Amino acid sequence: MTSTRVLTGITTTGTPHLGNYVGAIRPAIAASQDESVQSYYFLADLHALIKASDPKRVQQSRLEIAATWLALGLDTDNAIFYRQSDIRETTELAWMLSCVCAKGLMNRAHAYKAAVTDNEDNGSPDPDRGITMGLFSYPVLMAADILLFNANRVPVGRDQVQHIEMARDMAGRFNHVYKGNYFTLPEAVVDERVQTLNGLDGRKMSKSYDNTIPLFSSEKKLLKLIRKIKTNSLEPGEPKDPETCTLFQIYSAFASESEEQAMRTRYAEGIGWGDAKNAVFEHLNAQLEAPRGEYERLMQDPGHIESVLQKGAERARSEANTLLERLRPAVGLGRFV
């Protein structure tokens, strides 16, 4: 492998919002255009089944997210863009890894421990009440996603670093048990410069808080949502602190340095909240107008999205099958002749 391999999974349980774009989508799309890196981007739809039980919502979310990434300029000639569920080798590898993965390792997974703690705090006599094997073994499937393509680097939030460490543990264990250098040990990449946007209520923008601004809201809906952003009671003419203001944070995430500085000046001069919200809307709407149009076009042409994903799946499966052809005889599952 002559180029660095970088892999990113995209959760398919909701509609992409401004926070998703600033924190993950924008830097990932820029990385997809780097020809010195082999990038893998996949819709993590098998993972979605852990939390989402509405098949229509899962299907719609997959379509919306694929359309979003394509509308924003993902380079699918350089990067490999695919659905996780189209790569059947992923689940085969997940089983192989399950057979070398210690249960104790899974017991220490943050998501599982949090679910157990919730049960105990709620007085449940069964600490595992409501916990599925999907949630429990989630890190194994994630390890399979990564190791299937021998990714060198995996960009993640700090809360996901444990999963990369677990993938390294499984890779090392497999290499040891079957006496070969089958897997590269991946490294977690946490970019501290990645921005985290606040939502309508001032907390981190998140679907779980119901405080998001969908990335491709209509102009009317975008304006309505921006006007709902929580502000303080300072009157027009009173200086305002941009560092504690959600409006300013969102504006600056889409602004150049000169635009940001100009808005800082307006805050110091006491811009009214109504004018500030109008300025944020106008700025965001201008930036999102072109990709919004492309997104709407793609949503009306799911056949095109499907063809792009099938092309990516062919490329991904070609690589995945090469690895599995090597792993099957290594574990004793190869052909007789």
N, C-alpha and C positions, 0 to 999 in steps of 0.2 A: 504494500500500500504506500504509494508515493505522496499522497496528499492527506491532509488532516481531515478526519471524518467527524462531522458535527451533526447530532441528531436532536430533534425537537418534537415532542408530542403535543398535540393541540386538543384540549378537552372539548368534547362535543355535548355539553349539557345545557347550553343556553345561547342567547343572542350576543354577539360580540359588542362590547361597549368601549367608550373612550379609554378607560383604564387598561383594558386588554391591548388596545392599539399602542398606547404609549409605553406600556411595560413590557410587552412581548412581541406584538406583531411588527411594529415598525423596525426594531433592531434586527429581527429575524429576516425580514424581507431585504434589508440592506445586506445582510450576510449572504443571502441566496445569490447575490450578484457577484460574489467574490469567486473568481475562477480558480483560485489557489486552494479552495476548500470544497470538499464534497459534502453537500448538505442533504440531510434527510428530514422531511417534514411530513408528519402523518396525523390523520384524524384519529384520535384515540377513542374510537367508538366502542370497542370491547370494554374499555375502562368505564365508559359512560354507563354501562349496564349495572354497575355497582350501586349507583345512586338513582338512576332514572328508570322507572318502570313503565313509562308511557311511550310505546313504540312510535307514535306519531310525533312526539316531541323530539325523540332521538333522531328520527329521520329528518325532521325539519331543521334541527340544529346542525346536522352534518351538512345539509345543503347550504344553509346560511353561512357557515364558517368557511366552507370551500369557496363560495362566491366572494366572500369578504377578502380572503387572501389573494385570490386571483385578481379581483378588482383593484387591489392596492399595489399590484405589480410584482407578485412572486415570480421569479425567473424559473419556470418549470423546465427549461432546456438545460440549465446548469444543475439546479436542485432536483431531487427526486421527491415528488409529492404524491402521497398515496393514502388509502384508507387502511387502517390497521386490520380490519376484518377481512380484507382481500388477500392478506398474506397469511395463508394457513400454516406456513412454516413457523410463524410466531407461537401458535399454541402448541405445536409439537415440541419446540424448544422449551417452552414454559414447563412442559411435563418433565423433560429431561432434567431441567434445573431443579424442579420440585424434588426430584429423587436424590439430589445431593445437598439440598438446602436443609439446614437444621431447623426444626420447629421452634426451638428457642430463639432463633434469629427473628422469626416472624412475631414471636411474643413481644419483642421489643419495638416493633413498628409503632410509630407515633399515632397513626390513625386508629389502629387496633387498641392501643392502650387508652386513647381518649374515649373510645366507645365503651370500654370496660369501666372506666372511671365514671362516665355518665350513668351507667347502670347502677353502679355502687352508690353514687350520690342520690339516685332516685329510689334507693331502697330495694332494688330488685334482688330476689334471692338467687337469681342466675346471672352471674357477671357477663355471660356471653349472650344474653337475651337480645334477639334481633340482629345479631352479628352474622353475616353470611360468610361463606368460604371465599366469595369474591373479594370482600373487604379484607379478610384475613390474609389471603395470598396475593393481594394486589402487588406487593413488591416483586414477586416472582415474575408476573406478567410484564411488569415494567423492565425488569432485568432482561427478559427475553427480547423486548423491543430494542434494547440498547445493544445487547451482545450479538444479536442476529446479524448486525452489520458491522460489528467490531468498531463501534464509534469510539473515537479518542476523547471527544469532549461532549458534554451534555449541559447546555445552559439551563439552569434551574433557579428557582427562588431558594432562599436559605432553608425554608421548611422542607424542601425536597432533597437536601444534601444526603440525608440518611439513606434514601433509596438508592442513590448512586454508590454509597459505601456498601450497601447490601449486594448490589450488582457485582461489585468488585469481589466481595466475599464468595459469591456463587461462582463467578468465573474462575477464581483461584482454586476453589474446591474441585470444580470439574476438571481443570487442568491437572490437578494433583491426582485425583482418583483414576483418571483415564490416561495419565502419563503422556501428556502432549501439550503443545502450546496452541490450544484451539482458540482461546479468547484473549483479546487485548483488554487490559484493565482500564475501564473508562475513568475519566476525571470529571468531577462536577465543576461547572463554571458559573460562579455567582458574580454578576456584574453589579457592583454597588452603585454605579451611576444610573442604572435603570430607574426611571421615575415611577412612583406609586401615586396615582391620582386619588383625591378625595371625591366623595359622591355628593348627592343633593343635601344630605344631612351633616356633612362635615367629617363623617367617618370614611374609612377606606372604601372606594367604589367597589361594590361587590354584589353579585346576584343574591347572596344570602341576606344582605341588608335591604334589598329592594330599593337601592338608592342610585341605580346606574343611569347613564345616558347612552342609549344604543348608538353605535357608531354611525349607522346610516338611517337615523330617524329622518322623517320628512322635515322640510323647513319649518312648517307649522308646529310639529311636535318638538323639534329641537328648541325653538324659541320658548315654548311652553315649559320645557324641562329646565332650561337655563334660568328662567324667571323664578323657578321654585328653589334654586340653590340658596341655602341658608346663609344669611349675612347678619351683621350686628345692627345696633340701633343708631349708629352715627349718622348725622344729618348731612345733606349736601353742604360743601364748604368746609367741613371738618376733615383734617388730614386722616388718612386711613393707612393701616399697616398691611402692605402686600404679603408679608411673610406668614401671616396667620389667616389669609383669605383664600377660600376654595376657588372663588372666581378667578383670582389672579393666578393661582396655581394652574388651573386648566388653560387659561389664556397663554401663559408662558410656555406650556408644553407644546404649543403649536406656533410659537412666535420666534422670530429672529431676535438676535441680541438687541438690535436697534429698536425693534417693536416693543420688546420687553421693557427697555429703558424708558421709552416714551410713555408706556402705561404706568410705570413707577412714578413718573413725574405727575401724571394725572391723579394718582392716588395721593401724592403729597399735597396736591392742590385741592383735594377734597372732592373728587368726582362723586356724584350721587350714585347710589346703588342701581337705580333704574338705568342710568346712562352706562354704567359699568357692564350691566347684564346685556344691554343692547350691543355694546362694543364686542363683548365675548361672542355673542351670537353671530354678528356680522363676520367676525374674523374666522370662526370655526366653519360657518356655512360656506364661505368663499373657498376654504381649503378642502372641504369635503364634497363640494358640488360635483366635480368631475368623477371622482371614484364612486360617489353615490349613484350617478347615472349609469356607470359601468356595472355596478352591483345590481341595480334594478334590471338591467339588460340580461345579465347572467342568470338571475333568478327566474327569468322567463324562458331561459334556454338550458334546462337541466341536462339535456343531451350533450351539450358542449362540455359542461362540468364533468359529466360521466366519462366522456372520452379522454379528458385530461387525466382524470384519476386512474382510468384503466391503463393509460400509457405509463403513468408512474408505477402502477402495480406490476406491470410487465418488467420494468427495469428492476424494481425491488425484488420480485420473486426470482428473477434470474440470479441475483446475488445470493438471496436467501437459500435457494435450492443448492447452489454450489457448496455452501457451508454445511447444510444438512446432509448432503451426500458424503461429506467427510465425517460428520458426527455419528451417523447411523452405524457404520461398521465399528466405529471406535467404542460404542456402548454395546455392541453385539446384535444390532438390528439390521445389519446389511444383508444384501442378497446372498444366496448360496452360490450362485455362479454368475 
